[in-house]
Amino acid sequence: MDAHRQGQFVRVTCRWCRITRNYRPLDLHKLIGDHHVLKLQHRFRCEKCERKDYIEVEFKMIIGSEIKGFKVRELAEIKMVKRPVWRDIEL
């Protein structure tokens, strides 16, 4: 929450795919709660290659001249997925 108040962004980079995404700390707070983002670094998964071991997370401060054209991923909604789990039993 301090990063949000200071105007910082969370930069998540996959070193395997070379993809970088920027997030607002407040959006990530809605997903993970009061946990520090950097402690959860290996729980993020790349959307392209689905790997966790090449993810790098850092905080990024944007200066006035950099803000124009700066792309940020915005949290649109949170969907909960119900997935059935089956087991075989003998009668």
Secondary structure, DSSP 4 states (H G I P E B T S, - for coil): -HHHHTTEEEEEEETTTTEEEEE-HHHHHHHH-SS-GGGGGGG---TTT--STTEEEEEEEPPGGGSTT---B------------------
